[in-house]
Amino acid sequence: MQLIADAEGASKTVAIKVINAASEKEAIAVGRANARNNLLKCAIFGGDPNWGRILAATGTAEANFDPQNIDVKLNGIQVCKSSSAFEDKSKVDFSARLVEIEIDLKAGINNATIWSNDLTHDYVHENSAYST
């Protein structure tokens, strides 16, 4: 957790909770696909609760689920139900350091949480300002 908090330029710590996956391995794969997605990380930095980026990242994972039946909660607000818009995403508050993403695959009983961070201007600057 300290590594995530100390990441170069990070302004958010992100908990990606994948629930109801067919296997723990698949829950981890979906969580990691989201944690590694730069578009999602940028949306979090920008305060944009873009659940479409979560569905897109989820679709890249090797996991069994119905792509038309995924639920997504952002900081407790269910912004996506059955892979469609649900509650108004303007209700989502990303002002705190911790951002919680919950992805319900409805494919089994297995869960996993992957921790990540956002992608900020400072991160890009720090990692582009030197030559290796």
C-alpha positions in Angstrom: 0.0 0.0 0.0 2.9 2.3 0.7 4.3 1.8 -2.8 1.0 2.9 -4.3 0.8 5.9 -2.0 4.4 6.9 -2.9 4.1 6.4 -6.6 5.6 9.2 -8.7 3.1 12.0 -8.9 0.1 9.9 -7.9 -2.8 11.8 -6.5 -5.3 8.9 -6.0 -5.1 5.4 -4.5 -7.5 3.1 -6.4 -9.1 -0.1 -5.1 -10.4 -2.2 -7.9 -12.8 -4.8 -6.4 -13.9 -7.5 -8.8 -16.7 -9.5 -7.4 -18.7 -12.6 -8.6 -16.1 -13.8 -11.0 -16.0 -17.4 -12.3 -12.6 -17.9 -10.6 -10.1 -16.0 -8.4 -7.7 -16.0 -11.3 -10.3 -14.3 -13.6 -11.1 -11.8 -10.9 -7.4 -10.9 -10.6 -7.1 -10.7 -14.4 -10.0 -8.3 -14.7 -8.7 -6.2 -11.8 -5.2 -6.0 -13.4 -6.6 -5.1 -16.8 -8.3 -2.1 -15.2 -5.3 -1.2 -13.0 -3.1 -1.1 -16.1 -5.4 0.8 -18.3 -3.9 4.3 -18.9 -7.2 5.8 -20.2 -9.0 4.7 -17.0 -6.1 6.0 -14.9 -6.3 9.4 -16.7 -10.1 9.6 -16.2 -9.6 9.0 -12.4 -7.0 11.8 -12.3 -9.4 14.1 -14.2 -12.3 13.3 -11.8 -14.3 11.7 -14.6 -16.3 8.7 -13.4 -16.2 7.1 -16.9 -17.6 3.6 -16.4 -17.3 3.0 -20.2 -13.5 2.9 -19.8 -14.0 0.2 -17.0 -16.1 -1.9 -19.3 -13.6 -1.5 -22.1 -10.7 -2.5 -19.9 -12.7 -5.4 -18.4 -13.3 -6.7 -22.0 -9.5 -7.1 -22.5 -9.1 -9.6 -19.7 -9.1 -13.3 -20.1 -12.2 -14.0 -18.1 -15.6 -15.6 -18.6 -18.6 -13.2 -18.2 -21.5 -11.8 -20.1 -20.4 -8.5 -21.5 -24.0 -7.3 -21.5 -24.5 -8.0 -17.8 -21.8 -6.2 -15.8 -22.5 -3.8 -12.9 -20.1 -1.0 -11.9 -20.0 1.1 -8.7 -17.7 4.1 -8.3 -17.3 5.1 -4.7 -20.5 3.3 -3.8 -22.6 4.8 -6.6 -23.9 2.3 -9.1 -23.2 4.1 -12.4 -23.6 1.0 -14.6 -26.2 -1.8 -14.4 -26.3 -4.6 -16.9 -23.6 -2.8 -18.9 -25.8 0.3 -19.3 -26.0 3.6 -17.6 -27.8 3.6 -14.3 -27.4 6.3 -11.6 -26.2 9.7 -12.7 -22.4 9.6 -12.8 -22.4 13.3 -11.5 -23.2 11.8 -8.1 -19.7 10.3 -7.9 -17.2 12.2 -5.8 -13.5 11.7 -6.6 -12.2 14.4 -4.3 -10.9 12.0 -1.7 -7.5 10.3 -2.1 -9.2 6.8 -2.2 -11.2 5.8 -5.2 -13.2 2.6 -5.0 -14.2 0.7 -8.2 -16.4 -2.3 -7.9 -17.0 -4.5 -10.9 -19.6 -7.2 -10.6 -19.1 -9.8 -13.3 -22.1 -12.0 -12.2 -20.3 -15.1 -13.3 -19.5 -16.9 -10.1 -18.6 -16.5 -6.4 -14.9 -15.4 -6.5 -13.6 -12.0 -5.6 -10.3 -10.1 -5.7 -9.1 -6.5 -5.0 -6.2 -5.0 -7.0 -4.7 -1.7 -5.9 -3.4 0.9 -8.3 -3.2 4.7 -8.7 -4.0 7.4 -11.2 -1.9 8.8 -14.0 -1.0 12.5 -13.4 0.9 15.3 -15.2 3.6 14.9 -12.5 4.0 11.2 -13.3 4.5 11.9 -17.0 6.9 14.8 -16.2 9.0 12.8 -13.8 9.3 9.8 -16.2 10.0 11.9 -19.3 12.5 14.4 -17.8 15.5 12.2 -17.9 17.3 9.9 -20.2 18.3 6.3 -19.4 
